[in-house]
């Protein structure tokens, strides 16, 4: 058989065409390599798009592709016959085969990788067949050749990275551990709140979840942490499942300027306050910050988005507001929330090395639906709430109107869940979208 029959040029063209419209899809195909393409020009252009994506460039056109191709001498030699007009011609042809869903794109990549594997397998079998005719090759020699060929196929198609022993990589791992230390003795990205830092920080690879009842300010808690990270130079993404970017910006300006959100919205503010708002807007323009409102955000799109922003702005801190499910079945709700926590912890935090902060809603009994399915994945769990009038009177008004209880902590100390007096005191100001630490209450002595 002609080995060219083990190829799918239409799928190869479809991949390139799709990436022209959706360059972020390339994050879904880490396992696809330029060498997997049968068409050399397709492999070269796929390499160029991949490099553009890594550099944070999401405009995929003939000019950018040609410049990237020209930057690599080896690639330039391979495609020297393709000048700028021919690249433009290729792009126009590719657009005809573009797909516009992640499912279709993944099917195209699977087809290309599958045919690449078959071609390499045929070549390997041909080499082994030839080796069988060497009279000097004994059983041990042939057996070694078989395993060598299999290992090569495994490295190229099954595993995505080279495997090292701990001894080979421990120096770089230790350097990474040391690099994440802060001068003040903390580790990772500090919280806005010093008292929380005594229990945890936002570490890359970890998931922190704030759990609160309906309309208890969990989104404002998340926003306060976002602004703190921006003020400390941490590139940040907010994926918001409920709040539009317009409304979020309105609240953000209120929080930063200290002007009531209603007056920010209505324009009922003084010239001095108008200057504060202008300064706030100017500051926000310079920040490595993205807010996306998408109630239907899929896991695949979020993964691709985070990976793209990691290259584009150095994304480090991700906020997902918030984990929820609209399913009627209790069992379905449990599974969906557990799967979302799994995705945020293992795909976003783990694979992409991000620090992730999210939230979920408590019911009237102060519990989240099947909390075990969420708790098994999170690194830190915080129960957030407003104090009752009785609690405010007992603690003292100076101890604030809100509290946080660290009830799960895999990275440090946690508070006993059955100790009602163990929590951190906060002052919550909903009008100005602000949360600050309060004077801490004195725990009541228990007499038995």
Secondary structure, 3 states (H helix, E strand, C coil): CCHHHCCCHHHHHHHHHHHHHCHHHHHHCCCCCHHHCCCHHHHHHHHHHHHHHHCCCCCCCHHHHHHHHHCCHHHHHHCCCCCHHHHHHHHHHHHCCCCCCHHHHHHHHHHHHHHHHHHHHHHHHHHHHHHHCCCCCCHHHHHHHHHHHHHHHHHHHHCCCCCCCHHHHHHHHHHHHHHCECCCCCECECCCCHHHHCCCCECCCCEEEEEEECCCCHHHHHHHHHHHHHHCCCCEEEEECCCCHHHHHHHHHHHHHCCCHHHHHHCCCCHHHHHHHHHHHHHHHCCCEEEEECCCCCHHHHHHHHHHHHHHHCCCEEEEEEECCCCCCHHHHHHHHHHHHHHHHHHHHHHHCCEEEEEEEECCCCCCCCHHHHHCCCCEEEEEEECCHHHHHHHCHHHCCEEEEEEEECCCCCCCCCCCCCCEEEEEECCCCEEEECCCCCCCCCCC
